[in-house]
């Protein structure tokens, strides 16, 4: 189960990177990346990964604080 969750998270990360970084860095696709596009993609990917690390660390620290409202909301949704 854990590996499936990790695989799904990796797929979502890859999709987000493709959508955000590709759209930002590749304005006119022509079959080959030039140096500017390669640099833009590298910076975008690094920035995105760094941001995800920070968000993950904060979520781990705040886990119980975040989990409780989510569980309460989910419980309310079950009653519908």
N, C-alpha and C positions, 0 to 999 in steps of 0.2 A: 504494500500500500504506500509506504513512504517513497519508494523509488518512482511510483506512478505520479505522486504529488510533485516530486522533484522534476520529473520529466515534463509534466504539464507546466510547471513554473518556468523551466528553461524554454519551452516552446513559446510561452507568453512573452518572456524577455526578448527572445529572438524576433518575434512578430513586432513588438513595440519598437525595438531598435530599427528594424527595417522600415517601419512606417515613419518614425520620427526622423531618424538620421538620413535615410534615403531621400525623403521629401525635402529635407533641409539642404542637403549637400549635392544632390544630383538634380540640377535644374533642367538639363537637356541630355538625357541618356543617349549615348552614341556607341555603345558596345565596349568601350574601354575607358577606364578611369584615368584622368590626368592627375598630376601631382597635387593640385589644389583640392580636388575631390577626395583623394586618398587621405590627405591631411585633415580635411573637414570631417570625414567619416571616423578617423581614428580619435580625434578630439571629442566628437559627439558621443561615440561609444564609451570612451573613458569617463566622460562627464556623467553619462547615464548610469554606468555601473557604480561610480562613486556615490551618486545620489541614492541608488538602491541600497547600498551598504549602510548609509546613514539612516535611511528610513527603516531598514530591518533592525538595526541596533536600537532605535527609538521604540519600535514596536515590541521588541523583546523586553525592554525596560518597563514599558507601560502595559505589558501584556494583561495583567489582571484588571487594570483600569479600563482598558479597551474591551476586553472580553465580556465583562459584565453587561454593559449596555447592549452589546450585540446579542448576547444570549437572551436578554429580556425582550428585545425586539423580535427575535426568532420565536420566542414563546408566544408572543402576541399574535404573530402570523399563523402559528399552528391552530389558533382558536377560530380562524376564519373558515 
